[in-house]
């Protein structure tokens, strides 16, 4: 798989810094997500502008709508269930849906090691996020979980669609340009409706520039590169490094405290990601007869 897993994990590391950067902004979370997509999507579209038109297809345009819809579903989920449940269900279900869709749509059946490591990684993710008892929350849990599951399915859909386009010969930069450029067009009215006054604040402008260019444009540039040589189901599991990075930044930068269960979840998640990233040894063909 060459450097594909490294590129995917690098993208996940950037995604994991988004929460800390977002704390510098006083904007509504939906407005922040919209601004991040508009800036990042525009940057990715500009990067691939020479090849963008050739990469456009009905399936990628539908996937671009899924990118935008994922953001709205995620925030609808956490608004009803709380951050812990919404994050665990949305992020945790993503790799599962990705593996299933990759198998059903393209016949790429994930192997047993992927299934075991992904299950362990999801458990580690849940323990990491909910280790301090945050899962004990009220709210409209059932509808929130439904939105989170829909978000995980949308993520899987656009990831599998992008991987297929790249596998068929489209340039990864162009594929990501179509996906996120299209999502930027969809989210621009959302940004305008939620208000842009907060962008006049220097801290808000710097933070959203980083969120757009760093945690969206650069991260999905790397993710697209990773999909060139990494199976999409494996990439989706490796992306679970995101909550681990966010938790570590919370401890180092925000002086937060991780309980024993969260630390155990972090270790389980790390071991699982290593198990997924290490390529399997290719079996040597059996030789029949005497060597010549």
C-alpha positions in Angstrom: 0.0 0.0 0.0 3.1 2.2 -0.1 2.5 5.5 1.7 -1.3 5.4 1.4 -2.0 4.7 5.1 0.5 7.4 6.2 -1.4 9.9 4.0 -4.8 8.9 5.5 -3.5 9.1 9.0 -2.0 12.5 8.3 -5.4 13.6 7.1 -7.0 12.3 10.3 -4.4 14.1 12.4 -5.5 17.4 10.7 -9.2 16.6 11.3 -8.4 16.0 15.0 -7.1 19.5 15.4 -10.4 21.0 14.2 -12.2 21.0 17.6 -9.4 22.9 19.3 -9.2 25.5 16.5 -13.0 25.9 16.6 -12.8 27.0 20.2 -11.2 30.2 19.0 -14.4 31.2 17.2 -17.6 32.6 18.7 -19.7 31.5 15.8 -22.6 29.0 15.8 -21.3 25.4 15.0 -23.4 25.2 11.8 -22.0 28.5 10.6 -18.5 27.4 11.4 -18.9 24.1 9.5 -20.4 25.9 6.5 -17.5 28.4 6.4 -15.0 25.6 6.7 -16.5 23.8 3.8 -16.9 26.9 1.6 -13.2 27.9 2.1 -11.8 24.3 1.9 -14.0 23.4 -1.0 -13.1 26.5 -3.0 -9.4 25.8 -2.4 -9.7 22.2 -3.5 -11.6 23.2 -6.6 -9.0 25.9 -7.5 -6.2 23.4 -7.0 -7.8 21.0 -9.6 -9.3 23.7 -11.8 -7.5 22.5 -15.0 -8.9 18.9 -14.6 -12.1 19.6 -12.7 -14.5 19.5 -15.7 -13.2 16.1 -16.8 -13.8 14.6 -13.4 -17.4 15.7 -13.1 -19.9 12.9 -13.1 -23.4 12.3 -11.8 -22.1 10.0 -9.0 -19.5 12.6 -7.8 -22.1 15.4 -7.8 -24.4 13.2 -5.7 -21.4 12.5 -3.4 -20.8 16.3 -3.2 -24.3 16.7 -1.9 -23.6 13.9 0.6 -20.5 15.9 1.9 -22.7 18.9 2.6 -25.5 16.7 4.1 -23.1 15.0 6.4 -22.3 18.2 8.1 -25.9 19.0 8.7 -26.7 15.5 10.0 -23.8 15.5 12.4 -24.8 18.8 14.0 -28.4 17.7 14.1 -27.3 14.5 15.9 -25.2 16.2 18.5 -27.9 18.8 19.1 -30.3 16.0 20.1 -28.0 13.5 21.8 -25.1 15.5 23.1 -21.6 15.5 21.7 -20.5 12.1 23.1 -23.3 9.9 21.6 -23.5 11.9 18.4 -19.7 11.6 17.8 -19.4 8.0 18.8 -22.3 6.9 16.5 -21.4 9.1 13.5 -17.7 8.4 13.5 -18.0 4.8 14.7 -20.6 3.8 12.1 -18.6 5.4 9.2 -16.0 2.6 8.8 -18.7 -0.1 9.1 -20.9 1.5 6.5 -17.8 2.0 4.3 -16.8 -1.7 4.5 -20.4 -2.8 3.7 -20.9 -0.4 0.8 -17.5 -1.3 -0.7 -18.5 -4.9 -0.5 -22.1 -4.6 -1.8 -21.4 -2.0 -4.6 -17.9 -3.0 -5.8 -17.5 -6.6 -4.5 -14.5 -5.7 -2.3 -15.1 -7.8 0.7 -13.1 -6.7 3.8 -10.9 -9.4 5.4 -11.2 -10.8 8.9 -8.3 -8.7 10.2 -10.1 -5.5 9.1 -13.3 -6.6 10.7 -11.6 -7.4 14.0 -9.4 -4.3 14.1 -12.3 -2.0 13.1 -14.5 -3.5 15.9 -11.8 -2.9 18.4 -11.1 0.6 17.1 -14.8 1.6 17.4 -14.8 0.2 21.0 -11.7 2.2 21.7 -13.2 5.3 20.2 -16.4 4.9 22.3 -14.3 4.4 25.5 -12.1 7.4 24.7 -15.0 9.8 24.2 -17.3 8.4 26.9 -14.8 7.4 29.5 -15.8 10.2 31.8 -19.5 9.3 31.8 -20.6 11.7 29.1 -22.9 9.1 27.6 -25.4 9.6 30.4 -27.3 12.3 28.6 -30.9 13.2 27.9 -32.4 14.8 24.8 -34.1 13.3 21.8 -31.8 10.3 21.7 -33.6 8.1 19.1 -33.8 10.8 16.5 -30.3 12.0 17.3 -28.9 8.5 16.8 -30.8 8.2 13.5 -29.2 11.5 12.3 -25.8 10.2 13.4 -26.3 6.9 11.6 -27.4 8.8 8.5 -24.3 10.9 8.8 -22.1 7.8 9.0 -23.8 6.4 5.9 -23.3 9.7 4.0 -19.6 9.7 4.9 -19.3 6.1 3.7 -21.1 6.9 0.4 -18.9 9.8 -0.5 -15.7 8.0 0.5 -16.6 4.9 -1.5 -17.7 7.0 -4.5 -14.4 9.0 -4.4 -12.3 5.8 -4.1 -14.1 4.2 -7.1 -13.5 7.3 -9.2 -9.8 7.4 -8.3 -9.5 3.6 -8.9 -10.9 4.1 -12.4 -8.2 6.6 -13.3 -9.5 10.0 -12.2 -6.9 12.2 -10.5 -7.4 12.4 -6.7 -7.1 16.2 -6.7 -9.9 16.5 -9.3 -12.1 14.1 -7.5 -11.8 16.0 -4.2 -12.2 19.2 -6.1 -15.6 18.1 -7.4 -16.7 16.7 -4.1 -15.8 19.6 -1.9 -16.2 22.4 -4.5 -19.8 21.1 -5.0 -20.3 21.0 -1.3 -19.0 24.5 -1.0 -21.7 25.7 -3.5 -24.4 24.0 -1.5 -23.2 25.3 1.9 -22.7 28.9 0.8 -26.4 29.8 1.3 -26.2 28.1 4.8 -23.3 30.3 5.7 -25.0 33.5 4.5 -28.2 32.6 6.4 -26.4 31.9 9.6 -24.5 35.1 9.5 -20.9 36.1 8.7 -20.4 38.9 11.2 -18.1 36.8 13.3 -15.6 36.7 10.4 -14.7 40.3 11.2 -13.0 39.1 14.3 -9.2 38.5 13.7 -9.3 35.3 15.8 -12.3 34.0 14.0 -10.9 34.8 10.6 -7.6 33.1 11.4 -9.3 30.0 12.9 -11.7 29.5 10.0 -8.8 30.0 7.5 -7.0 27.2 9.2 -10.1 25.0 9.4 -10.8 25.6 5.7 -7.3 25.3 4.3 -5.7 23.0 6.9 -8.4 20.6 8.2 -10.4 20.5 5.0 -8.3 21.4 1.8 -5.0 19.9 2.9 -6.5 17.0 4.8 -8.7 15.8 1.9 -5.8 16.4 -0.5 -3.9 13.9 1.6 -6.9 11.6 2.0 -7.4 11.5 -1.8 -3.7 10.6 -2.2 -4.1 7.9 0.3 -7.1 6.4 -1.5 -4.9 5.8 -4.5 -3.2 2.8 -2.8 -5.3 2.1 0.3 -8.6 0.2 0.2 -11.4 2.6 1.2 -12.6 0.4 4.1 -9.1 0.4 5.5 -8.9 4.2 5.0 -12.2 4.7 6.9 -10.8 2.8 9.9 -7.5 4.7 9.9 -9.5 7.9 9.9 -10.6 6.9 13.5 -7.2 8.5 14.5 -9.2 11.8 14.5 -10.8 11.5 18.0 -7.5 10.2 19.4 -5.7 13.4 18.2 -8.5 15.5 19.5 -8.3 13.9 22.9 -4.5 14.3 23.1 -4.8 18.0 22.1 -7.4 18.4 24.8 -4.9 17.2 27.4 -1.9 19.0 26.1 -3.4 22.3 25.0 -6.7 22.7 26.9 -5.4 21.0 30.1 -8.3 18.5 30.1 -8.1 15.2 32.1 -8.5 11.7 30.7 -9.9 9.1 33.0 -8.6 5.5 33.1 -11.3 4.2 30.8 -10.5 6.9 28.2 -6.8 6.1 28.4 -7.5 2.5 27.9 -9.7 3.4 24.9 -6.9 5.5 23.5 -4.5 2.6 23.7 -7.0 0.1 22.2 -7.6 2.6 19.3 -3.9 3.0 18.7 -3.3 -0.7 18.6 -6.2 -1.3 16.3 -5.1 1.4 13.8 -1.6 -0.1 13.7 -3.1 -3.5 13.0 -5.1 -2.1 10.1 -2.2 0.0 8.7 0.5 -2.8 8.6 0.2 -4.6 5.2 -0.4 -8.3 5.2 2.4 -10.5 4.0 1.8 -11.9 0.5 1.8 -15.7 0.4 4.5 -17.2 -1.8 3.0 -19.4 -4.5 3.3 -23.1 -3.8 5.8 -24.9 -6.0 5.0 -28.1 -7.5 7.7 -30.6 -8.5 11.4 -30.1 -8.3 13.0 -26.7 -8.7 14.7 -26.2 -12.0 
